[in-house]
Amino acid sequence: MKSLFGCAVAVTLLLALPATAAPAPRLALRSLAELPVITMKPYDESANANAAVAAAFARARHSGKRVLIDLGGNWCGDCVVLANVMALPELKPFLAAHFEMVSVDVGRFNKNLQIPARFGIRTRLKGVPAILVVEPNGTTLVDAGRVSALEDARHMTPQGLADWLAQWAK
């Protein structure tokens, strides 16, 4: 039953892919068990989130890239998994080529919540990691309704995570 559900999710994700999405690079890892631990604390708990997000949008206005805001916490296993997949040598340059990236620590859903609120998410996040993909104009949330799609990252394949991120590349 679980594999049938996984297939249904995969088909749904494939059907939802925008026609202009850049294909994700092929990752060498077949499962998360092969993932080398790169960092266990991907979120800077003392960072000024407002300044970091503002800097990402300043870069985006210059580069024309979308901004990818990774909301999460160092306590969250799924956040750590996603951060490590995004740091893989096959995926990191792809993400850098398509997005201005910024990570924001939301604590235990008790800090920096002004960041998702800026894009209309004023209720509690369903889970983390939550990914906000925003146009360089700083107002258009591209992945509205799907920001918490990776909250179960540890049960996805590395390639599935890469493909999900790549669908928002332009």
Backbone as ProteinMPNN parsed JSONL, in Angstrom:
{"seq_chain_A": "MKSLFGCAVAVTLLLALPATAAPAPRLALRSLAELPVITMKPYDESANANAAVAAAFARARHSGKRVLIDLGGNWCGDCVVLANVMALPELKPFLAAHFEMVSVDVGRFNKNLQIPARFGIRTRLKGVPAILVVEPNGTTLVDAGRVSALEDARHMTPQGLADWLAQWAK", "coords_chain_A": {"N_chain_A": [[0.817, -1.183, 0.0], [1.958, 1.215, 0.772], [3.892, 1.673, -1.249], [2.24, 1.998, -3.439], [0.921, 4.335, -2.728], [3.16, 6.021, -2.748], [3.767, 5.973, -5.483], [1.49, 7.239, -6.472], [1.823, 9.762, -5.369], [4.195, 10.511, -6.648], [3.358, 10.57, -9.345], [1.458, 12.606, -9.167], [3.121, 14.761, -8.455], [4.708, 14.883, -10.762], [2.8, 15.568, -12.692], [2.231, 18.083, -11.829], [4.395, 19.587, -12.479], [5.783, 22.523, -13.816], [5.834, 23.457, -17.265], [8.117, 24.757, -18.084], [10.131, 24.162, -16.339], [13.45, 23.575, -15.217], [15.303, 20.612, -15.742], [16.222, 18.543, -13.017], [19.547, 17.9, -11.853], [21.054, 14.651, -12.202], [21.331, 12.667, -9.411], [23.849, 10.883, -7.645], [23.287, 9.371, -5.428], [21.159, 6.794, -4.263], [19.537, 6.388, -2.129], [18.602, 7.905, 1.007], [20.112, 6.804, 2.972], [22.653, 6.67, 2.005], [23.526, 9.213, 2.162], [26.008, 11.538, 2.801], [26.829, 13.001, 5.887], [26.836, 16.346, 6.054], [26.305, 18.714, 7.381], [24.966, 19.284, 10.585], [23.629, 21.33, 11.691], [22.042, 23.317, 9.99], [20.841, 25.827, 10.103], [21.331, 29.155, 11.013], [20.984, 30.161, 14.103], [21.266, 32.623, 15.281], [21.155, 34.489, 13.313], [20.15, 37.454, 11.52], [17.185, 37.334, 10.29], [15.5, 38.988, 8.757], [17.321, 40.746, 7.524], [18.875, 38.89, 6.08], [17.005, 37.81, 4.274], [16.271, 40.146, 2.916], [18.73, 40.731, 1.705], [18.937, 38.538, -0.027], [16.826, 39.096, -1.782], [17.755, 41.477, -2.857], [19.984, 40.554, -4.277], [18.563, 38.929, -6.069], [17.055, 40.757, -7.552], [19.053, 41.832, -9.061], [20.182, 39.587, -10.355], [17.996, 38.289, -11.496], [17.065, 35.854, -10.732], [14.89, 33.522, -9.04], [13.963, 33.598, -5.554], [14.777, 31.317, -3.079], [13.583, 30.407, -0.114], [14.399, 28.74, 2.685], [12.749, 27.54, 5.294], [13.174, 26.473, 8.567], [14.369, 24.377, 11.284], [17.081, 23.566, 13.485], [16.564, 21.381, 15.085], [15.018, 19.705, 13.652], [14.796, 16.767, 11.93], [14.061, 16.285, 9.234], [14.619, 18.754, 8.107], [17.4, 18.865, 8.38], [18.118, 16.714, 6.736], [17.192, 17.656, 4.209], [18.79, 19.976, 3.923], [21.317, 18.803, 3.737], [21.05, 17.285, 1.387], [20.669, 19.376, -0.437], [23.195, 20.417, -0.372], [24.765, 18.649, -1.749], [27.352, 17.834, -4.093], [26.445, 17.517, -6.739], [24.022, 18.85, -6.789], [24.129, 21.375, -5.514], [25.484, 23.4, -7.184], [23.593, 23.591, -9.238], [21.31, 24.554, -7.894], [22.343, 27.025, -7.054], [22.688, 28.231, -9.515], [20.113, 28.718, -10.311], [18.637, 29.892, -8.258], [18.476, 32.445, -5.718], [19.482, 31.825, -2.608], [18.368, 31.369, 0.77], [18.494, 30.529, 4.162], [16.306, 30.248, 6.904], [15.923, 30.299, 10.303], [13.264, 29.103, 12.115], [12.957, 28.431, 14.668], [11.138, 26.68, 17.086], [8.73, 26.996, 15.697], [8.391, 29.553, 16.655], [9.787, 31.859, 16.081], [10.933, 34.361, 13.781], [8.68, 34.311, 12.179], [7.57, 36.325, 10.759], [8.597, 36.254, 8.277], [7.377, 34.108, 6.612], [4.815, 35.218, 6.897], [4.963, 37.536, 5.454], [4.48, 36.666, 2.918], [1.872, 35.926, 2.891], [1.361, 33.753, 4.541], [0.009, 33.291, 7.344], [-1.011, 31.67, 9.247], [-0.094, 28.961, 11.437], [2.791, 27.259, 10.309], [2.499, 24.232, 8.472], [4.421, 22.339, 8.74], [7.974, 21.741, 8.873], [10.864, 21.101, 6.865], [9.884, 24.153, 5.308], [9.433, 25.489, 2.198], [9.789, 28.449, 0.527], [9.289, 29.754, -2.562], [9.993, 32.486, -4.37], [9.298, 35.127, -6.607], [11.671, 37.456, -8.072], [10.625, 39.996, -7.612], [9.794, 40.096, -5.041], [7.259, 39.738, -4.06], [5.585, 37.816, -5.253], [4.626, 34.685, -4.524], [5.63, 31.714, -5.661], [5.29, 28.96, -5.206], [2.882, 28.668, -3.828], [0.617, 27.096, -1.611], [2.034, 24.776, -1.611], [4.187, 24.889, 0.062], [4.94, 23.36, 2.249], [5.553, 20.882, 1.278], [7.867, 19.344, 1.482], [8.1, 18.525, 4.069], [8.362, 15.972, 4.982], [10.876, 15.066, 4.281], [12.851, 13.159, 4.901], [11.782, 10.752, 4.184], [11.705, 10.705, 1.504], [13.271, 10.2, -1.7], [16.686, 11.076, -2.518], [16.803, 11.964, -5.209], [14.12, 12.516, -5.68], [13.754, 14.72, -3.978], [15.521, 16.527, -5.214], [14.287, 16.756, -7.737], [11.838, 17.894, -6.981], [12.639, 20.42, -6.051], [13.789, 21.405, -8.399], [11.627, 21.823, -10.074], [10.806, 24.398, -9.701], [12.675, 26.009, -10.789], [13.75, 28.467, -13.106]], "CA_chain_A": [[0.0, 0.0, 0.0], [2.833, 2.38, 0.86], [4.506, 1.941, -2.54], [1.18, 2.504, -4.305], [0.768, 5.737, -2.342], [4.353, 6.71, -3.243], [3.604, 6.137, -6.932], [0.463, 8.258, -6.687], [2.437, 11.053, -5.049], [5.151, 10.808, -7.71], [2.599, 10.945, -10.539], [0.882, 13.921, -8.89], [4.194, 15.75, -8.546], [5.103, 15.022, -12.161], [1.759, 16.3, -13.401], [2.225, 19.461, -11.356], [5.606, 20.282, -12.908], [5.608, 23.517, -14.871], [6.443, 23.05, -18.533], [9.396, 25.432, -18.279], [11.067, 23.827, -15.265], [14.729, 22.995, -15.611], [15.42, 19.278, -15.156], [17.195, 18.428, -11.928], [20.689, 17.049, -12.173], [20.931, 13.277, -11.702], [22.126, 12.473, -8.214], [24.466, 9.565, -7.55], [22.701, 8.644, -4.296], [19.883, 6.141, -4.52], [18.711, 6.5, -0.926], [19.143, 8.819, 2.006], [21.08, 6.064, 3.779], [23.958, 6.939, 1.414], [23.804, 10.643, 2.283], [27.07, 11.894, 3.746], [26.418, 14.093, 6.758], [27.629, 17.53, 5.772], [26.079, 19.625, 8.503], [23.853, 18.916, 11.443], [22.975, 22.576, 12.109], [22.039, 24.152, 8.786], [20.215, 27.134, 10.323], [22.034, 30.046, 11.93], [19.97, 30.566, 15.062], [21.466, 34.015, 15.686], [21.134, 35.346, 12.119], [19.085, 38.426, 11.349], [16.424, 36.783, 9.164], [15.014, 40.073, 7.89], [18.455, 41.223, 6.727], [19.271, 37.818, 5.164], [16.0, 37.738, 3.208], [16.421, 41.381, 2.132], [19.936, 40.583, 0.879], [18.614, 37.588, -1.097], [16.012, 39.794, -2.794], [18.627, 42.436, -3.552], [20.725, 39.76, -5.266], [17.607, 38.451, -7.073], [16.719, 41.864, -8.461], [20.203, 41.994, -9.957], [20.422, 38.365, -11.136], [16.779, 37.814, -12.149], [16.721, 34.521, -10.221], [13.915, 33.415, -7.961], [14.519, 33.434, -4.219], [14.349, 30.108, -2.395], [13.72, 30.601, 1.323], [14.276, 27.468, 3.398], [12.352, 27.765, 6.68], [13.317, 25.241, 9.34], [15.036, 24.441, 12.579], [18.147, 22.574, 13.672], [15.998, 20.24, 15.809], [14.164, 18.975, 12.702], [15.519, 15.796, 11.108], [13.758, 16.489, 7.815], [15.345, 19.967, 7.701], [18.811, 18.489, 8.263], [18.223, 15.887, 5.53], [17.059, 18.511, 3.031], [19.987, 20.827, 3.825], [22.429, 17.98, 3.277], [20.814, 16.965, -0.028], [20.907, 20.598, -1.219], [24.643, 20.684, -0.378], [25.472, 17.647, -2.546], [28.104, 18.451, -5.194], [25.681, 17.512, -7.992], [22.837, 19.701, -6.701], [24.427, 22.727, -5.036], [25.687, 24.366, -8.276], [22.319, 23.749, -9.95], [20.48, 25.462, -7.1], [22.974, 28.356, -7.103], [22.484, 28.788, -10.854], [18.703, 29.029, -10.535], [17.994, 30.56, -7.122], [19.17, 33.122, -4.628], [19.023, 30.977, -1.506], [18.526, 31.842, 2.137], [17.911, 29.668, 5.195], [15.766, 31.025, 8.018], [15.579, 29.504, 11.479], [11.967, 29.459, 12.7], [12.913, 27.867, 16.014], [10.07, 25.675, 17.195], [7.586, 27.761, 15.201], [8.213, 30.682, 17.561], [10.615, 33.002, 15.715], [11.057, 34.722, 12.36], [7.443, 33.992, 11.461], [7.247, 37.46, 9.901], [9.05, 35.932, 6.908], [6.262, 33.518, 5.852], [3.665, 36.13, 6.931], [5.174, 38.502, 4.364], [3.976, 36.056, 1.682], [0.488, 35.516, 3.097], [1.233, 32.577, 5.413], [-0.139, 33.858, 8.677], [-1.342, 30.591, 10.17], [1.086, 28.176, 11.763], [3.3, 26.404, 9.235], [2.092, 22.844, 8.66], [5.618, 21.593, 9.112], [9.223, 22.205, 8.285], [11.174, 22.35, 6.19], [8.919, 24.815, 4.438], [10.197, 26.161, 1.147], [9.109, 29.539, -0.162], [9.931, 30.139, -3.816], [9.422, 33.808, -4.605], [9.841, 35.865, -7.75], [12.592, 38.519, -7.651], [9.9, 41.198, -7.21], [9.621, 40.035, -3.598], [5.857, 39.642, -3.652], [4.873, 36.695, -5.861], [4.98, 33.362, -4.02], [5.439, 30.809, -6.797], [4.867, 27.629, -4.767], [1.766, 28.802, -2.887], [-0.136, 25.867, -1.404], [2.929, 23.605, -1.577], [5.404, 25.252, 0.779], [5.296, 22.319, 3.222], [5.608, 19.599, 0.57], [9.076, 18.581, 1.829], [8.156, 18.328, 5.518], [8.695, 14.561, 5.226], [12.036, 14.893, 3.396], [13.636, 11.956, 5.206], [11.154, 9.582, 3.578], [11.763, 10.868, 0.064], [14.587, 9.86, -2.238], [17.452, 12.274, -2.881], [16.4, 12.438, -6.536], [12.794, 13.105, -5.522], [13.952, 16.055, -3.418], [16.13, 17.356, -6.263], [13.271, 17.013, -8.755], [10.851, 18.832, -6.434], [13.259, 21.753, -6.059], [14.046, 21.822, -9.783], [10.403, 22.241, -10.78], [10.603, 25.838, -9.519], [13.763, 26.732, -11.467], [13.337, 29.041, -14.401]], "C_chain_A": [[0.866, 1.253, 0.0], [3.452, 2.697, -0.497], [3.475, 2.454, -3.542], [0.928, 3.971, -4.01], [1.941, 6.553, -2.875], [4.267, 6.953, -4.743], [2.579, 7.223, -7.238], [1.024, 9.641, -6.413], [3.393, 11.46, -6.167], [4.434, 11.261, -8.986], [1.995, 12.333, -10.356], [1.933, 15.006, -9.019], [4.622, 15.973, -9.99], [4.074, 15.814, -12.957], [1.743, 17.77, -13.018], [3.44, 20.253, -11.838], [5.292, 21.317, -13.978], [6.358, 23.09, -16.125], [7.829, 23.652, -18.719], [10.434, 25.08, -17.223], [12.339, 23.221, -15.841], [14.817, 21.597, -15.008], [16.494, 19.264, -14.081], [18.39, 17.617, -12.399], [20.456, 15.654, -11.599], [21.87, 13.118, -10.527], [22.65, 11.048, -8.149], [23.843, 8.726, -6.439], [21.373, 8.03, -4.689], [18.955, 6.257, -3.323], [19.377, 7.454, 0.05], [20.131, 8.121, 2.927], [22.507, 6.303, 3.276], [24.39, 8.394, 1.585], [24.926, 10.9, 3.268], [26.584, 13.064, 4.602], [27.376, 15.254, 6.544], [27.51, 18.506, 6.935], [24.877, 19.152, 9.3], [23.098, 20.148, 11.936], [22.959, 23.545, 10.928], [21.489, 25.56, 8.985], [20.996, 27.924, 11.359], [20.998, 30.644, 12.869], [20.107, 32.019, 15.497], [21.425, 34.989, 14.505], [19.968, 36.321, 12.157], [18.316, 38.005, 10.091], [15.946, 37.871, 8.216], [16.124, 40.569, 6.979], [18.868, 40.169, 5.698], [18.298, 37.713, 3.988], [16.092, 38.982, 2.328], [17.636, 41.292, 1.21], [19.677, 39.623, -0.278], [17.782, 38.262, -2.186], [16.811, 40.851, -3.528], [19.446, 41.708, -4.617], [19.799, 39.326, -6.402], [17.213, 39.55, -8.05], [17.839, 42.084, -9.473], [20.355, 40.789, -10.893], [19.204, 37.896, -11.93], [16.347, 36.437, -11.681], [15.597, 34.621, -9.205], [14.654, 33.26, -6.636], [13.92, 32.174, -3.611], [14.653, 30.313, -0.908], [13.41, 29.275, 1.998], [13.986, 27.789, 4.861], [12.474, 26.457, 7.441], [13.98, 25.474, 10.669], [16.052, 23.321, 12.717], [17.68, 21.328, 14.408], [15.296, 19.268, 14.865], [14.993, 18.062, 11.8], [15.284, 15.979, 9.618], [14.48, 17.721, 7.269], [16.82, 19.665, 7.48], [19.027, 17.652, 7.003], [18.167, 16.762, 4.286], [18.297, 19.384, 2.846], [21.175, 20.041, 3.296], [22.262, 17.565, 1.817], [21.11, 18.2, -0.88], [22.393, 20.937, -1.296], [25.434, 19.654, -1.18], [26.161, 18.307, -3.741], [27.356, 18.467, -6.529], [24.558, 18.543, -7.971], [23.148, 21.151, -6.336], [24.664, 23.721, -6.175], [24.413, 24.618, -9.09], [21.435, 24.745, -9.207], [21.034, 26.888, -7.154], [22.755, 29.025, -8.46], [21.054, 29.276, -11.074], [18.035, 29.845, -9.436], [18.987, 31.399, -6.331], [18.619, 32.438, -3.386], [19.291, 31.619, -0.155], [17.828, 30.857, 3.077], [17.491, 30.529, 6.365], [15.363, 30.069, 9.132], [14.247, 29.998, 12.04], [11.827, 28.895, 14.11], [11.926, 26.71, 16.057], [8.739, 26.361, 16.882], [7.312, 28.972, 16.097], [9.131, 31.868, 17.235], [10.683, 33.16, 14.202], [9.82, 34.387, 11.532], [6.929, 35.164, 10.623], [7.653, 37.169, 8.458], [7.93, 35.231, 6.137], [5.035, 34.437, 5.823], [3.749, 37.159, 5.804], [4.583, 37.993, 3.048], [2.589, 35.44, 1.88], [0.292, 34.31, 3.988], [1.222, 33.08, 6.848], [-0.587, 32.831, 9.706], [-0.07, 29.801, 10.437], [1.501, 27.326, 10.554], [2.864, 24.976, 9.523], [3.254, 21.994, 9.14], [6.828, 22.233, 8.479], [10.026, 20.98, 7.862], [9.991, 22.846, 5.359], [9.746, 25.634, 3.452], [9.313, 27.209, 0.487], [9.916, 29.862, -1.411], [9.228, 31.412, -4.274], [10.105, 34.457, -5.808], [10.737, 36.996, -7.242], [11.897, 39.804, -7.206], [9.614, 41.227, -5.713], [8.192, 39.888, -3.133], [5.143, 38.393, -4.159], [5.422, 35.364, -5.359], [4.626, 32.342, -5.087], [4.873, 29.453, -6.358], [3.751, 27.677, -3.724], [0.975, 27.494, -2.815], [0.735, 24.629, -1.318], [4.192, 23.866, -0.77], [5.849, 24.191, 1.781], [5.427, 20.939, 2.585], [6.802, 18.736, 0.968], [9.183, 18.308, 3.326], [8.456, 16.884, 5.901], [9.905, 14.176, 4.369], [12.785, 13.596, 3.658], [13.016, 10.685, 4.627], [11.055, 9.701, 2.062], [13.136, 10.408, -0.415], [15.355, 11.15, -2.494], [17.032, 12.842, -4.235], [15.019, 13.077, -6.48], [12.873, 14.514, -4.958], [14.519, 16.998, -4.472], [15.098, 17.721, -7.329], [12.234, 18.017, -8.259], [11.41, 20.253, -6.466], [13.41, 22.279, -7.482], [12.791, 22.296, -10.499], [10.168, 23.742, -10.685], [11.694, 26.665, -10.195], [13.222, 27.318, -12.767], [14.556, 29.403, -15.2]], "O_chain_A": [[0.558, 2.232, -0.68], [3.534, 3.867, -0.871], [3.809, 3.264, -4.406], [0.742, 4.769, -4.929], [1.747, 7.651, -3.395], [4.651, 8.019, -5.223], [2.771, 8.03, -8.148], [0.732, 10.589, -7.143], [3.404, 12.617, -6.587], [4.855, 12.222, -9.63], [2.016, 13.146, -11.279], [1.682, 16.051, -9.619], [4.871, 17.106, -10.401], [4.434, 16.637, -13.799], [1.293, 18.612, -13.796], [3.508, 21.464, -11.629], [4.601, 21.01, -14.949], [7.397, 22.435, -16.043], [8.641, 23.092, -19.456], [11.522, 25.656, -17.221], [12.31, 22.463, -16.811], [14.434, 21.416, -13.852], [17.541, 19.895, -14.222], [18.252, 16.741, -13.253], [19.735, 15.5, -10.613], [23.064, 13.399, -10.632], [21.963, 10.111, -8.557], [23.871, 7.497, -6.503], [20.56, 8.662, -5.363], [17.733, 6.228, -3.472], [20.562, 7.766, -0.07], [20.916, 8.789, 3.601], [23.464, 6.156, 4.036], [25.498, 8.763, 1.195], [24.825, 10.53, 4.438], [25.993, 14.01, 4.083], [28.572, 15.153, 6.819], [28.508, 19.051, 7.407], [23.891, 18.676, 8.737], [22.033, 20.016, 12.539], [23.761, 24.478, 10.869], [21.659, 26.409, 8.11], [21.287, 27.426, 12.447], [20.23, 31.524, 12.482], [19.156, 32.593, 16.028], [21.64, 36.187, 14.687], [18.929, 36.041, 12.754], [18.742, 38.285, 8.971], [15.985, 37.693, 6.998], [15.898, 40.79, 5.789], [19.18, 40.516, 4.559], [18.717, 37.546, 2.843], [15.999, 38.873, 1.105], [17.577, 41.731, 0.062], [20.143, 39.862, -1.392], [18.005, 38.029, -3.374], [16.567, 41.097, -4.709], [19.582, 42.2, -5.737], [20.196, 39.349, -7.567], [17.056, 39.295, -9.244], [17.587, 42.48, -10.611], [20.625, 40.953, -12.083], [19.351, 37.187, -12.925], [15.359, 35.9, -12.182], [15.38, 35.667, -8.593], [15.813, 32.846, -6.599], [12.703, 31.986, -3.625], [15.811, 30.384, -0.498], [12.299, 28.754, 1.895], [14.867, 28.252, 5.586], [11.935, 25.437, 7.009], [14.135, 26.608, 11.123], [15.894, 22.251, 12.128], [18.358, 20.302, 14.353], [15.012, 18.131, 15.242], [15.798, 18.538, 11.001], [16.213, 15.84, 8.822], [14.903, 17.736, 6.114], [17.423, 20.143, 6.519], [20.004, 17.854, 6.282], [19.008, 16.624, 3.397], [18.799, 19.516, 1.73], [21.955, 20.556, 2.495], [23.249, 17.502, 1.083], [21.735, 18.085, -1.934], [22.811, 21.669, -2.193], [26.655, 19.77, -1.285], [25.614, 19.236, -4.335], [27.606, 19.337, -7.363], [24.179, 19.061, -9.021], [22.476, 22.062, -6.82], [24.088, 24.808, -6.14], [24.187, 25.728, -9.57], [20.878, 25.663, -9.808], [20.273, 27.846, -7.284], [22.648, 30.249, -8.541], [20.808, 30.138, -11.917], [16.975, 30.43, -9.66], [20.18, 31.1, -6.283], [17.413, 32.473, -3.141], [20.289, 32.312, 0.043], [16.711, 30.413, 2.811], [18.22, 31.431, 6.778], [14.567, 29.152, 8.928], [14.114, 31.168, 12.397], [10.736, 28.877, 14.679], [11.898, 25.869, 15.159], [7.783, 26.321, 17.657], [6.163, 29.373, 16.281], [9.239, 32.793, 18.04], [10.511, 32.199, 13.452], [9.912, 34.2, 10.319], [5.969, 35.017, 9.867], [7.116, 37.767, 7.525], [7.553, 35.722, 5.073], [4.293, 34.442, 4.841], [2.729, 37.594, 5.269], [4.23, 38.783, 2.172], [2.183, 34.549, 1.134], [-0.843, 33.874, 4.18], [2.264, 33.267, 7.476], [-0.546, 33.097, 10.907], [0.924, 29.964, 9.729], [0.656, 26.749, 9.87], [2.856, 24.548, 10.677], [3.06, 21.027, 9.877], [6.719, 23.145, 7.659], [9.871, 19.915, 8.46], [9.22, 22.069, 4.797], [10.647, 26.377, 3.843], [8.242, 26.906, -0.038], [11.095, 30.205, -1.323], [8.024, 31.413, -4.532], [11.317, 34.348, -5.996], [10.581, 37.446, -6.107], [12.496, 40.618, -6.504], [9.233, 42.266, -5.174], [7.93, 39.91, -1.93], [4.175, 37.955, -3.538], [6.529, 34.961, -5.714], [3.45, 32.131, -5.383], [4.06, 28.865, -7.071], [3.687, 26.823, -2.839], [0.701, 26.867, -3.838], [0.246, 23.547, -0.992], [5.171, 23.133, -0.906], [7.029, 24.134, 2.127], [5.412, 19.93, 3.29], [6.756, 17.516, 0.808], [10.242, 17.903, 3.805], [8.778, 16.614, 7.058], [9.947, 13.084, 3.802], [13.306, 12.991, 2.721], [13.673, 9.645, 4.588], [10.396, 8.888, 1.413], [14.055, 10.247, 0.387], [14.748, 12.206, -2.669], [16.919, 14.057, -4.392], [14.771, 14.073, -7.16], [12.148, 15.404, -5.402], [14.058, 18.131, -4.611], [15.043, 18.867, -7.773], [11.798, 18.888, -9.011], [10.713, 21.185, -6.87], [13.183, 23.461, -7.739], [12.878, 23.091, -11.435], [9.423, 24.306, -11.486], [11.64, 27.895, -10.172], [12.36, 26.738, -13.427], [14.435, 29.901, -16.32]]}, "name": "protein", "num_of_chains": 1, "seq": "MKSLFGCAVAVTLLLALPATAAPAPRLALRSLAELPVITMKPYDESANANAAVAAAFARARHSGKRVLIDLGGNWCGDCVVLANVMALPELKPFLAAHFEMVSVDVGRFNKNLQIPARFGIRTRLKGVPAILVVEPNGTTLVDAGRVSALEDARHMTPQGLADWLAQWAK"}
